[in-house]
Amino acid sequence: MAKTRPRRTAGKGARRDIAAEITALILSKLEQGVMPWVRPWNSTQGGGRPLRHCGTAYTGINTLFLWAMGDAMGYSSRYWMTYRQAEALGGQVRKGETSSLSVYYSQISKTEHDRVTGEDHTRAIRFLKAYNVFNADQIDGLPGHYYPVLAPPEDRPESAHRGAIDTFFATLPIDVRHGGNAAFFSPAGDYIQMPPREAFHSDDHYASTLGHEAVHWSGGKTRLERTFGKRFGDKAYAFEELVASIGQCLICADLGLPGELHDNHASYISHWLDILKGDSTAIIHAAAKAEQAFSYLKAFSCGVPSERPEVSSEDTPALKRAA
């Protein structure tokens, strides 16, 4: 299949609409029935999130966008960097290669005069900015660890993840009940219902499903207090499912699990398309909410649970907008 790079939405001389560019790529994937945050992490060395040149993981919308761009262009490396960062590492971006977006929030201060009180008030105005990065697959001459070493599936047995799975979920103070044939979080009862563990195809499938419901749990009262919606199909319900779907994949990436394990997404895609088409910033807000949920859950395994985890500057403004 030919590689197709999404076009920029702004015309010559027009102000670049970064949110619209990101949303356009996500929409194009969803319209193909593909969720760009679901990644086959076991296809490359280590798997997981996109990484900066220094090995730090991207967060928020950068994670989703670079996953999607990597899939669209067929890149196999997790590493992304600027042209100058590549040069500093002894690499050279190949002639003709096209960069991808990485975004962050910046801010300016604006002072306004109140004619009634005669006082000046300063407020911060936050806005989205972008810079250009290249995948390591587009760069020659980098140190060897920037390029993935593919491993056959049999080298990554599912049983190898059992310890990580048990450790992660054992630290979460969640009332998990087993039985029946449905998996769900009950906001009213504040518990997660799961089928018996042995009913799943593998421990990986069990962990993926439990991770999805744990993200829902993180949004409950006394925790992150997200809006769940009242019924299937309404916008709040669909948005919460989008947050849980992304957050679940962040958990899978952290545990080293394969990405395509949870098959309950297809029925939501049409609703997600409606949301994203109506608001070009919705996916940015959903990614920020998912990142916050993941950080909240991860903090328990680190021994430092927090009601409101601090998140990267990549995500904070989006969380404020989505609150």
C-alpha positions in Angstrom: 0.0 0.0 0.0 1.3 3.4 -0.9 2.3 5.8 1.8 0.0 8.8 2.1 1.0 11.8 4.1 -2.0 14.0 5.2 -2.0 17.4 3.7 -1.8 20.6 5.7 -5.1 22.4 6.0 -3.8 26.0 5.8 -3.2 27.7 2.5 -0.2 29.8 1.6 0.0 32.7 3.9 -2.8 31.5 6.2 -2.3 30.9 9.8 -1.7 27.2 10.4 -4.5 25.4 12.2 -2.6 22.8 14.1 -5.6 21.2 15.8 -7.3 20.8 12.5 -4.3 19.1 11.0 -4.1 16.6 13.9 -7.9 16.0 13.8 -7.8 15.4 10.0 -5.3 12.6 10.4 -7.3 11.0 13.2 -10.5 11.3 11.2 -9.0 9.7 8.1 -8.0 6.7 10.2 -11.3 6.4 11.9 -13.1 6.6 8.6 -11.0 3.6 7.5 -12.2 1.7 10.6 -8.7 2.1 12.2 -8.1 3.5 15.7 -4.7 5.2 15.4 -4.1 4.8 19.1 -4.2 1.0 18.9 -0.6 0.0 18.0 1.0 -3.5 17.5 3.6 -2.7 20.1 5.1 -6.2 20.0 6.3 -5.6 16.4 9.3 -3.5 17.4 12.0 -3.5 20.0 10.4 -2.9 23.4 7.3 -1.3 22.0 5.4 1.5 23.6 5.1 5.2 23.2 6.9 7.4 20.7 10.1 8.6 22.2 12.1 11.8 21.9 15.8 11.7 20.9 16.8 11.5 24.6 14.5 8.6 25.3 11.7 10.5 27.0 8.2 9.5 26.0 5.9 11.8 24.3 2.5 12.4 26.1 -1.0 13.5 25.2 -1.9 14.3 21.7 1.7 13.9 20.5 1.5 10.2 21.4 -1.6 9.7 19.3 -0.5 11.8 16.4 3.0 10.2 16.1 1.5 6.7 16.4 -0.9 7.6 13.6 1.8 9.2 11.5 4.1 6.2 12.1 1.4 3.9 10.9 0.5 6.0 7.9 4.1 6.2 6.7 5.2 2.7 7.7 7.9 3.8 10.2 9.1 1.1 12.6 11.3 3.2 15.0 9.8 4.8 18.1 12.2 7.7 18.0 11.5 11.2 16.7 13.7 14.2 16.7 14.4 17.6 15.1 16.8 18.1 12.3 19.4 19.6 14.6 19.0 16.9 17.2 19.7 14.3 14.5 22.8 16.2 13.4 24.0 16.4 17.0 23.7 12.6 17.2 25.8 12.1 14.1 22.8 11.5 11.8 21.6 13.0 8.6 18.0 13.4 7.5 17.8 11.9 4.0 17.1 14.3 1.1 13.4 14.6 0.3 12.1 13.4 3.6 9.1 15.3 5.0 8.8 16.2 8.7 5.9 15.5 11.0 4.3 17.7 13.7 5.1 17.7 17.4 3.1 20.2 19.4 3.3 22.0 22.7 1.5 24.8 24.5 3.0 28.2 24.9 1.6 31.3 26.4 1.7 35.1 26.4 0.6 37.6 29.0 -1.9 40.3 28.2 -2.6 43.2 30.4 -6.1 44.7 30.3 -7.3 47.9 32.0 -10.6 47.7 33.9 -12.3 51.1 33.4 -14.6 50.6 36.3 -12.0 49.9 39.0 -9.1 51.6 37.3 -7.0 48.5 37.9 -4.8 46.6 35.4 -5.3 42.8 35.2 -2.8 40.4 33.6 -4.1 37.1 32.2 -2.3 34.3 30.5 -3.3 33.3 26.9 -2.3 29.8 26.0 -2.0 28.6 22.4 -0.9 25.5 20.5 2.5 25.7 18.7 4.2 23.1 16.6 7.7 22.2 15.6 9.0 19.7 13.0 10.4 16.2 13.8 11.6 13.3 11.8 11.3 9.6 12.6 14.6 7.7 13.0 13.7 5.7 9.9 14.1 8.9 7.9 17.6 9.5 9.2 20.9 7.8 8.3 23.9 7.4 10.7 22.2 7.4 14.1 23.5 5.1 16.9 22.1 1.6 16.5 19.6 1.7 19.3 17.5 4.2 17.4 16.6 1.6 14.9 14.3 -1.3 15.9 15.3 -4.9 15.9 12.3 -6.9 14.8 11.5 -10.0 16.8 9.3 -12.9 15.8 6.0 -13.3 17.8 7.2 -16.5 19.4 10.0 -14.6 21.2 7.4 -12.6 23.1 5.2 -15.2 24.9 2.2 -13.7 26.7 3.1 -15.4 29.9 6.1 -13.1 30.2 3.7 -10.2 31.0 1.9 -12.0 33.9 4.1 -10.5 36.6 3.8 -6.9 35.3 0.0 -7.3 34.9 -0.5 -8.6 38.4 1.8 -5.9 39.9 0.1 -3.1 38.2 -3.5 -4.0 39.0 -2.7 -5.3 42.6 -1.8 -1.7 43.6 -5.1 -0.2 42.5 -7.7 0.2 45.3 -10.6 -0.9 43.0 -13.4 -3.2 43.9 -13.2 -5.7 41.1 -15.9 -8.4 41.0 -15.7 -11.5 38.8 -18.6 -13.3 37.3 -21.0 -13.2 34.4 -20.3 -12.4 30.8 -20.0 -8.6 30.9 -17.2 -6.1 31.7 -18.2 -2.7 32.9 -17.6 0.0 35.5 -20.6 0.9 37.7 -20.5 4.6 38.7 -23.4 4.1 41.1 -21.8 1.1 42.9 -18.2 2.3 42.3 -17.0 -1.2 41.3 -15.8 -3.0 38.2 -17.5 -6.1 37.0 -15.4 -8.6 35.0 -16.0 -12.1 33.6 -13.8 -14.8 35.2 -10.1 -14.4 34.3 -10.0 -17.9 32.8 -12.8 -16.9 30.4 -10.4 -14.6 28.5 -8.3 -15.8 25.6 -5.2 -14.8 27.5 -3.9 -12.8 30.5 -3.1 -10.1 28.0 -6.8 -9.9 26.9 -7.9 -9.8 30.6 -5.4 -7.0 31.4 -6.5 -5.0 28.4 -10.2 -5.2 29.3 -9.5 -4.5 33.0 -7.3 -1.5 32.0 -10.2 -0.1 29.9 -12.5 -0.3 32.9 -9.9 1.0 35.3 -9.7 4.2 33.2 -13.5 4.5 33.6 -13.0 4.0 37.3 -10.4 6.8 37.5 -13.1 9.2 36.4 -15.4 8.4 39.3 -16.5 10.7 42.2 -13.7 11.6 44.7 -11.2 10.9 41.9 -10.9 12.7 38.6 -14.7 13.3 38.3 -15.3 13.0 34.6 -18.7 13.2 33.0 -19.9 9.7 32.0 -23.0 10.4 30.0 -26.4 8.7 30.6 -26.8 6.3 27.7 -25.0 4.8 24.7 -24.8 7.2 21.9 -24.9 10.5 23.7 -21.9 12.7 23.3 -20.7 12.6 26.9 -20.9 8.8 26.9 -19.1 8.5 23.6 -16.4 11.0 24.7 -15.8 9.0 27.9 -15.4 5.8 25.8 -12.9 7.6 23.6 -10.9 8.6 26.8 -11.1 5.0 28.1 -10.0 3.6 24.7 -7.0 5.8 24.5 -6.1 5.3 28.2 -6.4 1.6 27.9 -3.8 1.6 25.1 -1.5 3.7 27.2 -1.7 1.0 29.9 -1.1 -1.7 27.4 2.0 0.2 26.1 3.3 0.6 29.7 2.9 -3.1 30.4 4.4 -4.1 27.0 1.2 -5.8 25.8 0.0 -6.1 22.2 -2.3 -3.3 21.1 -5.2 -5.0 19.4 -6.8 -6.9 22.3 -9.9 -5.0 23.1 -12.5 -5.5 20.4 -15.4 -3.3 21.8 -14.5 -0.2 19.8 -16.2 -0.6 16.5 -19.6 0.4 17.7 -18.3 3.7 19.0 -16.4 4.8 15.9 -19.4 6.5 14.2 -20.0 8.5 17.4 -16.4 9.5 17.7 -16.4 10.7 14.1 -19.4 12.9 14.9 -17.6 14.4 17.9 -14.3 15.0 16.0 -16.0 16.5 13.0 -17.9 18.9 15.2 -14.8 20.0 17.3 -11.3 19.9 15.9 -9.9 20.1 19.4 -11.9 17.2 20.9 -9.2 14.6 20.2 -6.6 16.8 21.9 -8.9 17.1 25.0 -9.6 13.3 25.0 -5.9 12.5 24.8 -5.2 14.9 27.7 -7.9 13.3 29.8 -6.6 9.8 29.0 -3.0 10.9 29.9 -4.3 12.2 33.2 -6.2 9.0 33.9 -3.1 6.9 33.1 -0.9 9.1 35.4 -3.5 8.7 38.2 -3.5 4.9 37.9 0.3 4.6 37.4 0.9 6.6 40.5 -0.5 3.8 42.7 2.1 1.4 41.5 4.8 4.0 42.2 3.5 4.4 45.7 2.5 8.0 45.3 -1.2 8.1 44.5 -2.6 11.5 43.8 -6.1 12.8 43.4 -5.0 15.2 40.7 -1.8 14.0 39.1 0.5 16.6 37.5 0.7 16.2 33.8 3.0 17.4 31.1 2.8 21.0 29.8 1.8 19.3 26.5 -1.5 18.3 28.2 -2.4 20.9 30.9 -4.1 23.5 28.8 -6.2 20.9 27.0 -7.3 19.5 30.4 -8.4 23.0 31.5 -10.4 23.4 28.2 -12.0 20.0 28.6 -12.9 20.3 32.2 
